[in-house]
Amino acid sequence: MSLVHSPENKIARPILQAVANAIKALETVAGSLAEHEIGREDDEQFTIAKRLLWSILESNSYTIDIDTNRLCKAID
């Protein structure tokens, strides 16, 4: 997946941190989605939202470190 987020393809770190926090919040909810009665369309939209947020990080060469749960530069 590839999205153009700015002409220079770079976003300020505070925005990337906010995106990382949004991903973490969505993943917390994802763990409990089975407890909620949501439809297939809602589930698809939820998944799309997570993918779009991840694409923002990845297109700017960032990831979330699984050990520290913090935003960090991706290793190529």
mmCIF file of the N, C-alpha and C atoms, coordinates in Angstrom:
data_MODEL
# 
_entry.id   MODEL 
# 
loop_
_atom_site.group_PDB 
_atom_site.id 
_atom_site.type_symbol 
_atom_site.label_atom_id 
_atom_site.label_alt_id 
_atom_site.label_comp_id 
_atom_site.label_asym_id 
_atom_site.label_entity_id 
_atom_site.label_seq_id 
_atom_site.pdbx_PDB_ins_code 
_atom_site.Cartn_x 
_atom_site.Cartn_y 
_atom_site.Cartn_z 
_atom_site.occupancy 
_atom_site.B_iso_or_equiv 
_atom_site.pdbx_formal_charge 
_atom_site.auth_seq_id 
_atom_site.auth_comp_id 
_atom_site.auth_asym_id 
_atom_site.auth_atom_id 
_atom_site.pdbx_PDB_model_num 
ATOM 1   N N  . MET A 1 1  ? 0.850   -1.163  0.000  1.00 0.00 ? 1  MET A N  1 
ATOM 2   C CA . MET A 1 1  ? 0.000   0.000   0.000  1.00 0.00 ? 1  MET A CA 1 
ATOM 3   C C  . MET A 1 1  ? 0.899   1.231   0.000  1.00 0.00 ? 1  MET A C  1 
ATOM 4   N N  . SER A 1 2  ? 0.573   2.206   -0.788 1.00 0.00 ? 2  SER A N  1 
ATOM 5   C CA . SER A 1 2  ? 1.376   3.415   -0.851 1.00 0.00 ? 2  SER A CA 1 
ATOM 6   C C  . SER A 1 2  ? 0.462   4.625   -0.884 1.00 0.00 ? 2  SER A C  1 
ATOM 7   N N  . LEU A 1 3  ? 0.715   5.559   0.003  1.00 0.00 ? 3  LEU A N  1 
ATOM 8   C CA . LEU A 1 3  ? -0.058  6.798   0.046  1.00 0.00 ? 3  LEU A CA 1 
ATOM 9   C C  . LEU A 1 3  ? 0.907   7.968   -0.020 1.00 0.00 ? 3  LEU A C  1 
ATOM 10  N N  . VAL A 1 4  ? 0.507   9.031   -0.654 1.00 0.00 ? 4  VAL A N  1 
ATOM 11  C CA . VAL A 1 4  ? 1.308   10.248  -0.669 1.00 0.00 ? 4  VAL A CA 1 
ATOM 12  C C  . VAL A 1 4  ? 0.720   11.155  0.401  1.00 0.00 ? 4  VAL A C  1 
ATOM 13  N N  . HIS A 1 5  ? 1.505   11.428  1.432  1.00 0.00 ? 5  HIS A N  1 
ATOM 14  C CA . HIS A 1 5  ? 1.002   12.210  2.555  1.00 0.00 ? 5  HIS A CA 1 
ATOM 15  C C  . HIS A 1 5  ? 1.455   13.665  2.507  1.00 0.00 ? 5  HIS A C  1 
ATOM 16  N N  . SER A 1 6  ? 2.511   13.923  1.808  1.00 0.00 ? 6  SER A N  1 
ATOM 17  C CA . SER A 1 6  ? 2.964   15.290  1.617  1.00 0.00 ? 6  SER A CA 1 
ATOM 18  C C  . SER A 1 6  ? 3.881   15.290  0.396  1.00 0.00 ? 6  SER A C  1 
ATOM 19  N N  . PRO A 1 7  ? 4.060   16.447  -0.237 1.00 0.00 ? 7  PRO A N  1 
ATOM 20  C CA . PRO A 1 7  ? 4.900   16.477  -1.435 1.00 0.00 ? 7  PRO A CA 1 
ATOM 21  C C  . PRO A 1 7  ? 6.308   15.933  -1.195 1.00 0.00 ? 7  PRO A C  1 
ATOM 22  N N  . GLU A 1 8  ? 6.853   16.150  0.002  1.00 0.00 ? 8  GLU A N  1 
ATOM 23  C CA . GLU A 1 8  ? 8.203   15.685  0.291  1.00 0.00 ? 8  GLU A CA 1 
ATOM 24  C C  . GLU A 1 8  ? 8.193   14.266  0.845  1.00 0.00 ? 8  GLU A C  1 
ATOM 25  N N  . ASN A 1 9  ? 7.001   13.710  1.083  1.00 0.00 ? 9  ASN A N  1 
ATOM 26  C CA . ASN A 1 9  ? 6.830   12.376  1.642  1.00 0.00 ? 9  ASN A CA 1 
ATOM 27  C C  . ASN A 1 9  ? 7.416   12.269  3.049  1.00 0.00 ? 9  ASN A C  1 
ATOM 28  N N  . LYS A 1 10 ? 7.430   13.378  3.774  1.00 0.00 ? 10 LYS A N  1 
ATOM 29  C CA . LYS A 1 10 ? 7.900   13.396  5.156  1.00 0.00 ? 10 LYS A CA 1 
ATOM 30  C C  . LYS A 1 10 ? 6.877   14.133  6.010  1.00 0.00 ? 10 LYS A C  1 
ATOM 31  N N  . ILE A 1 11 ? 6.665   13.625  7.213  1.00 0.00 ? 11 ILE A N  1 
ATOM 32  C CA . ILE A 1 11 ? 5.716   14.223  8.149  1.00 0.00 ? 11 ILE A CA 1 
ATOM 33  C C  . ILE A 1 11 ? 6.466   14.519  9.437  1.00 0.00 ? 11 ILE A C  1 
ATOM 34  N N  . ALA A 1 12 ? 6.104   15.583  10.112 1.00 0.00 ? 12 ALA A N  1 
ATOM 35  C CA . ALA A 1 12 ? 6.757   15.960  11.364 1.00 0.00 ? 12 ALA A CA 1 
ATOM 36  C C  . ALA A 1 12 ? 6.618   14.846  12.400 1.00 0.00 ? 12 ALA A C  1 
ATOM 37  N N  . ARG A 1 13 ? 7.646   14.666  13.201 1.00 0.00 ? 13 ARG A N  1 
ATOM 38  C CA . ARG A 1 13 ? 7.660   13.598  14.205 1.00 0.00 ? 13 ARG A CA 1 
ATOM 39  C C  . ARG A 1 13 ? 6.459   13.651  15.152 1.00 0.00 ? 13 ARG A C  1 
ATOM 40  N N  . PRO A 1 14 ? 6.000   14.820  15.615 1.00 0.00 ? 14 PRO A N  1 
ATOM 41  C CA . PRO A 1 14 ? 4.819   14.825  16.499 1.00 0.00 ? 14 PRO A CA 1 
ATOM 42  C C  . PRO A 1 14 ? 3.586   14.196  15.844 1.00 0.00 ? 14 PRO A C  1 
ATOM 43  N N  . ILE A 1 15 ? 3.453   14.383  14.536 1.00 0.00 ? 15 ILE A N  1 
ATOM 44  C CA . ILE A 1 15 ? 2.332   13.763  13.823 1.00 0.00 ? 15 ILE A CA 1 
ATOM 45  C C  . ILE A 1 15 ? 2.531   12.258  13.769 1.00 0.00 ? 15 ILE A C  1 
ATOM 46  N N  . LEU A 1 16 ? 3.746   11.826  13.502 1.00 0.00 ? 16 LEU A N  1 
ATOM 47  C CA . LEU A 1 16 ? 4.036   10.391  13.470 1.00 0.00 ? 16 LEU A CA 1 
ATOM 48  C C  . LEU A 1 16 ? 3.797   9.764   14.841 1.00 0.00 ? 16 LEU A C  1 
ATOM 49  N N  . GLN A 1 17 ? 4.125   10.481  15.906 1.00 0.00 ? 17 GLN A N  1 
ATOM 50  C CA . GLN A 1 17 ? 3.876   9.965   17.244 1.00 0.00 ? 17 GLN A CA 1 
ATOM 51  C C  . GLN A 1 17 ? 2.371   9.843   17.507 1.00 0.00 ? 17 GLN A C  1 
ATOM 52  N N  . ALA A 1 18 ? 1.610   10.804  17.015 1.00 0.00 ? 18 ALA A N  1 
ATOM 53  C CA . ALA A 1 18 ? 0.158   10.738  17.173 1.00 0.00 ? 18 ALA A CA 1 
ATOM 54  C C  . ALA A 1 18 ? -0.406  9.548   16.404 1.00 0.00 ? 18 ALA A C  1 
ATOM 55  N N  . VAL A 1 19 ? 0.128   9.290   15.215 1.00 0.00 ? 19 VAL A N  1 
ATOM 56  C CA . VAL A 1 19 ? -0.303  8.137   14.416 1.00 0.00 ? 19 VAL A CA 1 
ATOM 57  C C  . VAL A 1 19 ? 0.032   6.847   15.164 1.00 0.00 ? 19 VAL A C  1 
ATOM 58  N N  . ALA A 1 20 ? 1.231   6.766   15.727 1.00 0.00 ? 20 ALA A N  1 
ATOM 59  C CA . ALA A 1 20 ? 1.626   5.579   16.489 1.00 0.00 ? 20 ALA A CA 1 
ATOM 60  C C  . ALA A 1 20 ? 0.689   5.367   17.673 1.00 0.00 ? 20 ALA A C  1 
ATOM 61  N N  . ASN A 1 21 ? 0.342   6.446   18.364 1.00 0.00 ? 21 ASN A N  1 
ATOM 62  C CA . ASN A 1 21 ? -0.588  6.338   19.493 1.00 0.00 ? 21 ASN A CA 1 
ATOM 63  C C  . ASN A 1 21 ? -1.965  5.872   19.029 1.00 0.00 ? 21 ASN A C  1 
ATOM 64  N N  . ALA A 1 22 ? -2.396  6.342   17.866 1.00 0.00 ? 22 ALA A N  1 
ATOM 65  C CA . ALA A 1 22 ? -3.680  5.907   17.325 1.00 0.00 ? 22 ALA A CA 1 
ATOM 66  C C  . ALA A 1 22 ? -3.661  4.417   16.995 1.00 0.00 ? 22 ALA A C  1 
ATOM 67  N N  . ILE A 1 23 ? -2.563  3.947   16.422 1.00 0.00 ? 23 ILE A N  1 
ATOM 68  C CA . ILE A 1 23 ? -2.434  2.521   16.112 1.00 0.00 ? 23 ILE A CA 1 
ATOM 69  C C  . ILE A 1 23 ? -2.509  1.703   17.392 1.00 0.00 ? 23 ILE A C  1 
ATOM 70  N N  . LYS A 1 24 ? -1.767  2.134   18.413 1.00 0.00 ? 24 LYS A N  1 
ATOM 71  C CA . LYS A 1 24 ? -1.769  1.405   19.678 1.00 0.00 ? 24 LYS A CA 1 
ATOM 72  C C  . LYS A 1 24 ? -3.169  1.369   20.280 1.00 0.00 ? 24 LYS A C  1 
ATOM 73  N N  . ALA A 1 25 ? -3.886  2.488   20.195 1.00 0.00 ? 25 ALA A N  1 
ATOM 74  C CA . ALA A 1 25 ? -5.251  2.527   20.724 1.00 0.00 ? 25 ALA A CA 1 
ATOM 75  C C  . ALA A 1 25 ? -6.167  1.590   19.951 1.00 0.00 ? 25 ALA A C  1 
ATOM 76  N N  . LEU A 1 26 ? -6.037  1.577   18.623 1.00 0.00 ? 26 LEU A N  1 
ATOM 77  C CA . LEU A 1 26 ? -6.861  0.678   17.811 1.00 0.00 ? 26 LEU A CA 1 
ATOM 78  C C  . LEU A 1 26 ? -6.532  -0.778  18.092 1.00 0.00 ? 26 LEU A C  1 
ATOM 79  N N  . GLU A 1 27 ? -5.266  -1.079  18.290 1.00 0.00 ? 27 GLU A N  1 
ATOM 80  C CA . GLU A 1 27 ? -4.896  -2.465  18.567 1.00 0.00 ? 27 GLU A CA 1 
ATOM 81  C C  . GLU A 1 27 ? -5.411  -2.917  19.927 1.00 0.00 ? 27 GLU A C  1 
ATOM 82  N N  . THR A 1 28 ? -5.510  -1.990  20.872 1.00 0.00 ? 28 THR A N  1 
ATOM 83  C CA . THR A 1 28 ? -6.097  -2.316  22.172 1.00 0.00 ? 28 THR A CA 1 
ATOM 84  C C  . THR A 1 28 ? -7.570  -2.671  21.992 1.00 0.00 ? 28 THR A C  1 
ATOM 85  N N  . VAL A 1 29 ? -8.262  -1.918  21.169 1.00 0.00 ? 29 VAL A N  1 
ATOM 86  C CA . VAL A 1 29 ? -9.664  -2.194  20.883 1.00 0.00 ? 29 VAL A CA 1 
ATOM 87  C C  . VAL A 1 29 ? -9.801  -3.493  20.101 1.00 0.00 ? 29 VAL A C  1 
ATOM 88  N N  . ALA A 1 30 ? -8.881  -3.733  19.165 1.00 0.00 ? 30 ALA A N  1 
ATOM 89  C CA . ALA A 1 30 ? -8.956  -4.921  18.313 1.00 0.00 ? 30 ALA A CA 1 
ATOM 90  C C  . ALA A 1 30 ? -8.968  -6.197  19.142 1.00 0.00 ? 30 ALA A C  1 
ATOM 91  N N  . GLY A 1 31 ? -8.243  -6.186  20.249 1.00 0.00 ? 31 GLY A N  1 
ATOM 92  C CA . GLY A 1 31 ? -8.203  -7.364  21.085 1.00 0.00 ? 31 GLY A CA 1 
ATOM 93  C C  . GLY A 1 31 ? -9.555  -7.698  21.686 1.00 0.00 ? 31 GLY A C  1 
ATOM 94  N N  . SER A 1 32 ? -10.439 -6.710  21.773 1.00 0.00 ? 32 SER A N  1 
ATOM 95  C CA . SER A 1 32 ? -11.745 -6.943  22.376 1.00 0.00 ? 32 SER A CA 1 
ATOM 96  C C  . SER A 1 32 ? -12.895 -6.858  21.371 1.00 0.00 ? 32 SER A C  1 
ATOM 97  N N  . LEU A 1 33 ? -12.566 -6.810  20.073 1.00 0.00 ? 33 LEU A N  1 
ATOM 98  C CA . LEU A 1 33 ? -13.629 -6.695  19.067 1.00 0.00 ? 33 LEU A CA 1 
ATOM 99  C C  . LEU A 1 33 ? -14.604 -7.868  19.109 1.00 0.00 ? 33 LEU A C  1 
ATOM 100 N N  . ALA A 1 34 ? -14.119 -9.037  19.457 1.00 0.00 ? 34 ALA A N  1 
ATOM 101 C CA . ALA A 1 34 ? -15.000 -10.208 19.497 1.00 0.00 ? 34 ALA A CA 1 
ATOM 102 C C  . ALA A 1 34 ? -16.116 -10.015 20.510 1.00 0.00 ? 34 ALA A C  1 
ATOM 103 N N  . GLU A 1 35 ? -15.877 -9.181  21.506 1.00 0.00 ? 35 GLU A N  1 
ATOM 104 C CA . GLU A 1 35 ? -16.886 -8.934  22.534 1.00 0.00 ? 35 GLU A CA 1 
ATOM 105 C C  . GLU A 1 35 ? -17.989 -8.012  22.040 1.00 0.00 ? 35 GLU A C  1 
ATOM 106 N N  . HIS A 1 36 ? -17.736 -7.285  20.956 1.00 0.00 ? 36 HIS A N  1 
ATOM 107 C CA . HIS A 1 36 ? -18.712 -6.337  20.426 1.00 0.00 ? 36 HIS A CA 1 
ATOM 108 C C  . HIS A 1 36 ? -19.429 -6.944  19.234 1.00 0.00 ? 36 HIS A C  1 
ATOM 109 N N  . GLU A 1 37 ? -20.667 -6.596  19.098 1.00 0.00 ? 37 GLU A N  1 
ATOM 110 C CA . GLU A 1 37 ? -21.425 -7.076  17.940 1.00 0.00 ? 37 GLU A CA 1 
ATOM 111 C C  . GLU A 1 37 ? -21.291 -6.044  16.828 1.00 0.00 ? 37 GLU A C  1 
ATOM 112 N N  . ILE A 1 38 ? -20.310 -6.260  15.979 1.00 0.00 ? 38 ILE A N  1 
ATOM 113 C CA . ILE A 1 38 ? -20.109 -5.344  14.854 1.00 0.00 ? 38 ILE A CA 1 
ATOM 114 C C  . ILE A 1 38 ? -20.318 -6.121  13.566 1.00 0.00 ? 38 ILE A C  1 
ATOM 115 N N  . GLY A 1 39 ? -20.713 -5.400  12.552 1.00 0.00 ? 39 GLY A N  1 
ATOM 116 C CA . GLY A 1 39 ? -20.956 -6.032  11.266 1.00 0.00 ? 39 GLY A CA 1 
ATOM 117 C C  . GLY A 1 39 ? -19.683 -6.174  10.456 1.00 0.00 ? 39 GLY A C  1 
ATOM 118 N N  . ARG A 1 40 ? -19.808 -6.887  9.357  1.00 0.00 ? 40 ARG A N  1 
ATOM 119 C CA . ARG A 1 40 ? -18.666 -7.116  8.477  1.00 0.00 ? 40 ARG A CA 1 
ATOM 120 C C  . ARG A 1 40 ? -18.117 -5.806  7.921  1.00 0.00 ? 40 ARG A C  1 
ATOM 121 N N  . GLU A 1 41 ? -19.000 -4.892  7.559  1.00 0.00 ? 41 GLU A N  1 
ATOM 122 C CA . GLU A 1 41 ? -18.561 -3.606  7.003  1.00 0.00 ? 41 GLU A CA 1 
ATOM 123 C C  . GLU A 1 41 ? -17.775 -2.806  8.040  1.00 0.00 ? 41 GLU A C  1 
ATOM 124 N N  . ASP A 1 42 ? -18.237 -2.801  9.282  1.00 0.00 ? 42 ASP A N  1 
ATOM 125 C CA . ASP A 1 42 ? -17.511 -2.100  10.345 1.00 0.00 ? 42 ASP A CA 1 
ATOM 126 C C  . ASP A 1 42 ? -16.140 -2.717  10.564 1.00 0.00 ? 42 ASP A C  1 
ATOM 127 N N  . ASP A 1 43 ? -16.077 -4.039  10.541 1.00 0.00 ? 43 ASP A N  1 
ATOM 128 C CA . ASP A 1 43 ? -14.811 -4.729  10.719 1.00 0.00 ? 43 ASP A CA 1 
ATOM 129 C C  . ASP A 1 43 ? -13.847 -4.383  9.590  1.00 0.00 ? 43 ASP A C  1 
ATOM 130 N N  . GLU A 1 44 ? -14.354 -4.306  8.362  1.00 0.00 ? 44 GLU A N  1 
ATOM 131 C CA . GLU A 1 44 ? -13.513 -3.939  7.225  1.00 0.00 ? 44 GLU A CA 1 
ATOM 132 C C  . GLU A 1 44 ? -13.002 -2.509  7.352  1.00 0.00 ? 44 GLU A C  1 
ATOM 133 N N  . GLN A 1 45 ? -13.870 -1.592  7.776  1.00 0.00 ? 45 GLN A N  1 
ATOM 134 C CA . GLN A 1 45 ? -13.456 -0.191  7.948  1.00 0.00 ? 45 GLN A CA 1 
ATOM 135 C C  . GLN A 1 45 ? -12.398 -0.068  9.044  1.00 0.00 ? 45 GLN A C  1 
ATOM 136 N N  . PHE A 1 46 ? -12.562 -0.831  10.108 1.00 0.00 ? 46 PHE A N  1 
ATOM 137 C CA . PHE A 1 46 ? -11.592 -0.853  11.197 1.00 0.00 ? 46 PHE A CA 1 
ATOM 138 C C  . PHE A 1 46 ? -10.228 -1.310  10.685 1.00 0.00 ? 46 PHE A C  1 
ATOM 139 N N  . THR A 1 47 ? -10.225 -2.367  9.910  1.00 0.00 ? 47 THR A N  1 
ATOM 140 C CA . THR A 1 47 ? -8.988  -2.905  9.348  1.00 0.00 ? 47 THR A CA 1 
ATOM 141 C C  . THR A 1 47 ? -8.355  -1.912  8.384  1.00 0.00 ? 47 THR A C  1 
ATOM 142 N N  . ILE A 1 48 ? -9.156  -1.283  7.549  1.00 0.00 ? 48 ILE A N  1 
ATOM 143 C CA . ILE A 1 48 ? -8.646  -0.280  6.610  1.00 0.00 ? 48 ILE A CA 1 
ATOM 144 C C  . ILE A 1 48 ? -8.005  0.883   7.365  1.00 0.00 ? 48 ILE A C  1 
ATOM 145 N N  . ALA A 1 49 ? -8.639  1.330   8.432  1.00 0.00 ? 49 ALA A N  1 
ATOM 146 C CA . ALA A 1 49 ? -8.094  2.447   9.220  1.00 0.00 ? 49 ALA A CA 1 
ATOM 147 C C  . ALA A 1 49 ? -6.723  2.088   9.771  1.00 0.00 ? 49 ALA A C  1 
ATOM 148 N N  . LYS A 1 50 ? -6.578  0.884   10.301 1.00 0.00 ? 50 LYS A N  1 
ATOM 149 C CA . LYS A 1 50 ? -5.269  0.465   10.822 1.00 0.00 ? 50 LYS A CA 1 
ATOM 150 C C  . LYS A 1 50 ? -4.229  0.399   9.709  1.00 0.00 ? 50 LYS A C  1 
ATOM 151 N N  . ARG A 1 51 ? -4.611  -0.130  8.556  1.00 0.00 ? 51 ARG A N  1 
ATOM 152 C CA . ARG A 1 51 ? -3.659  -0.217  7.437  1.00 0.00 ? 51 ARG A CA 1 
ATOM 153 C C  . ARG A 1 51 ? -3.221  1.156   6.964  1.00 0.00 ? 51 ARG A C  1 
ATOM 154 N N  . LEU A 1 52 ? -4.155  2.099   6.901  1.00 0.00 ? 52 LEU A N  1 
ATOM 155 C CA . LEU A 1 52 ? -3.807  3.455   6.470  1.00 0.00 ? 52 LEU A CA 1 
ATOM 156 C C  . LEU A 1 52 ? -2.864  4.119   7.465  1.00 0.00 ? 52 LEU A C  1 
ATOM 157 N N  . LEU A 1 53 ? -3.125  3.934   8.755  1.00 0.00 ? 53 LEU A N  1 
ATOM 158 C CA . LEU A 1 53 ? -2.236  4.500   9.763  1.00 0.00 ? 53 LEU A CA 1 
ATOM 159 C C  . LEU A 1 53 ? -0.844  3.887   9.677  1.00 0.00 ? 53 LEU A C  1 
ATOM 160 N N  . TRP A 1 54 ? -0.780  2.566   9.519  1.00 0.00 ? 54 TRP A N  1 
ATOM 161 C CA . TRP A 1 54 ? 0.523   1.916   9.374  1.00 0.00 ? 54 TRP A CA 1 
ATOM 162 C C  . TRP A 1 54 ? 1.247   2.421   8.136  1.00 0.00 ? 54 TRP A C  1 
ATOM 163 N N  . SER A 1 55 ? 0.524   2.669   7.049  1.00 0.00 ? 55 SER A N  1 
ATOM 164 C CA . SER A 1 55 ? 1.174   3.135   5.821  1.00 0.00 ? 55 SER A CA 1 
ATOM 165 C C  . SER A 1 55 ? 1.802   4.509   6.009  1.00 0.00 ? 55 SER A C  1 
ATOM 166 N N  . ILE A 1 56 ? 1.201   5.336   6.878  1.00 0.00 ? 56 ILE A N  1 
ATOM 167 C CA . ILE A 1 56 ? 1.797   6.647   7.159  1.00 0.00 ? 56 ILE A CA 1 
ATOM 168 C C  . ILE A 1 56 ? 3.161   6.457   7.813  1.00 0.00 ? 56 ILE A C  1 
ATOM 169 N N  . LEU A 1 57 ? 3.219   5.562   8.797  1.00 0.00 ? 57 LEU A N  1 
ATOM 170 C CA . LEU A 1 57 ? 4.510   5.314   9.446  1.00 0.00 ? 57 LEU A CA 1 
ATOM 171 C C  . LEU A 1 57 ? 5.509   4.718   8.475  1.00 0.00 ? 57 LEU A C  1 
ATOM 172 N N  . GLU A 1 58 ? 5.094   3.686   7.771  1.00 0.00 ? 58 GLU A N  1 
ATOM 173 C CA . GLU A 1 58 ? 6.009   2.975   6.884  1.00 0.00 ? 58 GLU A CA 1 
ATOM 174 C C  . GLU A 1 58 ? 6.512   3.845   5.743  1.00 0.00 ? 58 GLU A C  1 
ATOM 175 N N  . SER A 1 59 ? 5.667   4.706   5.198  1.00 0.00 ? 59 SER A N  1 
ATOM 176 C CA . SER A 1 59 ? 6.102   5.561   4.098  1.00 0.00 ? 59 SER A CA 1 
ATOM 177 C C  . SER A 1 59 ? 7.076   6.637   4.563  1.00 0.00 ? 59 SER A C  1 
ATOM 178 N N  . ASN A 1 60 ? 7.154   6.821   5.874  1.00 0.00 ? 60 ASN A N  1 
ATOM 179 C CA . ASN A 1 60 ? 8.109   7.770   6.448  1.00 0.00 ? 60 ASN A CA 1 
ATOM 180 C C  . ASN A 1 60 ? 9.252   7.054   7.162  1.00 0.00 ? 60 ASN A C  1 
ATOM 181 N N  . SER A 1 61 ? 9.394   5.758   6.890  1.00 0.00 ? 61 SER A N  1 
ATOM 182 C CA . SER A 1 61 ? 10.480  4.919   7.426  1.00 0.00 ? 61 SER A CA 1 
ATOM 183 C C  . SER A 1 61 ? 10.451  4.785   8.945  1.00 0.00 ? 61 SER A C  1 
ATOM 184 N N  . TYR A 1 62 ? 9.261   4.676   9.509  1.00 0.00 ? 62 TYR A N  1 
ATOM 185 C CA . TYR A 1 62 ? 9.107   4.465   10.944 1.00 0.00 ? 62 TYR A CA 1 
ATOM 186 C C  . TYR A 1 62 ? 8.326   3.187   11.201 1.00 0.00 ? 62 TYR A C  1 
ATOM 187 N N  . THR A 1 63 ? 8.465   2.699   12.423 1.00 0.00 ? 63 THR A N  1 
ATOM 188 C CA . THR A 1 63 ? 7.702   1.542   12.873 1.00 0.00 ? 63 THR A CA 1 
ATOM 189 C C  . THR A 1 63 ? 7.486   1.691   14.373 1.00 0.00 ? 63 THR A C  1 
ATOM 190 N N  . ILE A 1 64 ? 6.773   0.750   14.973 1.00 0.00 ? 64 ILE A N  1 
ATOM 191 C CA . ILE A 1 64 ? 6.603   0.726   16.416 1.00 0.00 ? 64 ILE A CA 1 
ATOM 192 C C  . ILE A 1 64 ? 7.412   -0.454  16.930 1.00 0.00 ? 64 ILE A C  1 
ATOM 193 N N  . ASP A 1 65 ? 8.384   -0.168  17.788 1.00 0.00 ? 65 ASP A N  1 
ATOM 194 C CA . ASP A 1 65 ? 9.235   -1.210  18.348 1.00 0.00 ? 65 ASP A CA 1 
ATOM 195 C C  . ASP A 1 65 ? 8.391   -2.129  19.235 1.00 0.00 ? 65 ASP A C  1 
ATOM 196 N N  . ILE A 1 66 ? 8.445   -3.432  18.971 1.00 0.00 ? 66 ILE A N  1 
ATOM 197 C CA . ILE A 1 66 ? 7.592   -4.357  19.718 1.00 0.00 ? 66 ILE A CA 1 
ATOM 198 C C  . ILE A 1 66 ? 8.076   -4.565  21.153 1.00 0.00 ? 66 ILE A C  1 
ATOM 199 N N  . ASP A 1 67 ? 9.349   -4.316  21.416 1.00 0.00 ? 67 ASP A N  1 
ATOM 200 C CA . ASP A 1 67 ? 9.870   -4.482  22.776 1.00 0.00 ? 67 ASP A CA 1 
ATOM 201 C C  . ASP A 1 67 ? 9.538   -3.297  23.673 1.00 0.00 ? 67 ASP A C  1 
ATOM 202 N N  . THR A 1 68 ? 9.671   -2.092  23.120 1.00 0.00 ? 68 THR A N  1 
ATOM 203 C CA . THR A 1 68 ? 9.447   -0.890  23.926 1.00 0.00 ? 68 THR A CA 1 
ATOM 204 C C  . THR A 1 68 ? 8.085   -0.248  23.676 1.00 0.00 ? 68 THR A C  1 
ATOM 205 N N  . ASN A 1 69 ? 7.403   -0.669  22.599 1.00 0.00 ? 69 ASN A N  1 
ATOM 206 C CA . ASN A 1 69 ? 6.102   -0.108  22.207 1.00 0.00 ? 69 ASN A CA 1 
ATOM 207 C C  . ASN A 1 69 ? 6.207   1.386   21.896 1.00 0.00 ? 69 ASN A C  1 
ATOM 208 N N  . ARG A 1 70 ? 7.372   1.791   21.357 1.00 0.00 ? 70 ARG A N  1 
ATOM 209 C CA . ARG A 1 70 ? 7.607   3.190   21.031 1.00 0.00 ? 70 ARG A CA 1 
ATOM 210 C C  . ARG A 1 70 ? 7.882   3.351   19.544 1.00 0.00 ? 70 ARG A C  1 
ATOM 211 N N  . LEU A 1 71 ? 7.623   4.556   19.054 1.00 0.00 ? 71 LEU A N  1 
ATOM 212 C CA . LEU A 1 71 ? 7.910   4.902   17.672 1.00 0.00 ? 71 LEU A CA 1 
ATOM 213 C C  . LEU A 1 71 ? 9.422   4.931   17.463 1.00 0.00 ? 71 LEU A C  1 
ATOM 214 N N  . CYS A 1 72 ? 9.890   4.327   16.379 1.00 0.00 ? 72 CYS A N  1 
ATOM 215 C CA . CYS A 1 72 ? 11.327  4.352   16.088 1.00 0.00 ? 72 CYS A CA 1 
ATOM 216 C C  . CYS A 1 72 ? 11.542  4.257   14.575 1.00 0.00 ? 72 CYS A C  1 
ATOM 217 N N  . LYS A 1 73 ? 12.738  4.641   14.152 1.00 0.00 ? 73 LYS A N  1 
ATOM 218 C CA . LYS A 1 73 ? 13.117  4.541   12.749 1.00 0.00 ? 73 LYS A CA 1 
ATOM 219 C C  . LYS A 1 73 ? 13.164  3.074   12.354 1.00 0.00 ? 73 LYS A C  1 
ATOM 220 N N  . ALA A 1 74 ? 12.600  2.742   11.219 1.00 0.00 ? 74 ALA A N  1 
ATOM 221 C CA . ALA A 1 74 ? 12.622  1.360   10.735 1.00 0.00 ? 74 ALA A CA 1 
ATOM 222 C C  . ALA A 1 74 ? 14.028  1.021   10.262 1.00 0.00 ? 74 ALA A C  1 
ATOM 223 N N  . ILE A 1 75 ? 14.425  -0.214  10.491 1.00 0.00 ? 75 ILE A N  1 
ATOM 224 C CA . ILE A 1 75 ? 15.731  -0.690  10.024 1.00 0.00 ? 75 ILE A CA 1 
ATOM 225 C C  . ILE A 1 75 ? 15.530  -1.281  8.645  1.00 0.00 ? 75 ILE A C  1 
ATOM 226 N N  . ASP A 1 76 ? 16.313  -0.791  7.689  1.00 0.00 ? 76 ASP A N  1 
ATOM 227 C CA . ASP A 1 76 ? 16.190  -1.286  6.307  1.00 0.00 ? 76 ASP A CA 1 
ATOM 228 C C  . ASP A 1 76 ? 16.836  -2.624  6.127  1.00 0.00 ? 76 ASP A C  1 
# 
